[in-house]
Amino acid sequence: MASEDNKIDRRKLLADGVRVVGAMGLVGLGGFVAGREGRENDSVWQIDPDLCMACGNCETHCVLDVSAAKAVQFPLMCGYCDICTGYFPTKDYERNTGAENQLCPTGAVICRFIEEQSGTRFFEYTIKEELCIGCAKCVEGCALMNGSLYMQIRHDRCVDCNECSIAVACPTQAIRRVPADSPNLFKKEAQELLDLEGANDA
C-alpha cells in the first residue's frame, strides 16, 4: 500500500513538475516574443549610404530569395546625365537603351528622356524596385558621378531577422538598426539638400 502511495506521489510530482516547467517555458517564450515584438516595433535594419561600398553582398546574403535591399534614387542629387554610369557600363556599350547596353542585369533602372538644351541631352533615371535584386551595380556606377543612387532596405519586404545576415557579411558595417519611426537613411549630402529644401519651404 505504501509502495502504491509512493508511485502515485511520484507520478503526481512528475506531472506537477512537467506543468511547472511547461508554464515557465510558455512565460519565457511569451517574454521572448514580447521582447522581440518590442524591439521590432522600436527599430529596424537599414543601410547607411555613406558607409555602403556597393559590394554586392546585399543581393547574395539576404535570407529572402530576392533581397529586401533595393537601389533607390534621390532625384535632388541626380545630374540627369546623358551618359549615366549607373545605367551604362563604363566600356563596351552603345549609347542606347538596348538590354545589352544596360549595366543592370534585370533592367530595373529606367531611363527616360527629359529635354535637350544647347546640344546637351538630359535623362531621368528611376528604379523599378520590383525588378531590383539588390546587386548594387548601379550604385557602384553612380558613385563615379553624383551618387544619387544608393541602397536601402525596404521594410515591406524585410522580415526583420534577429541577426541580419547581410549586416554580418557587410565589410564596412554599413547596416545597423535605426528607429522604426524614421526607417530611411540619406547620404549626408542628400540630407543637407532636404534640410535646405525644408528651409526654403518654411
Secondary structure, 3 states (H helix, E strand, C coil): CHHHHHHHHHHHHHHHHHHHHHHHHHHHHHHHHHHHHHHHHHEEEEECCCCCCCCCHHHHHCCCCCCCEEEEECHHHCCCCCCCCCCCCCCCCCCCCCHHHCCCCCCCEEEEEEEEECCEEEEEEEECCCCCCCCCHHHHHHCCCCCCEEEEECCCCCCCCCCCHHHHHCCCCCEEEEECCCCCCCCHHHHHHHHHHHHHHC
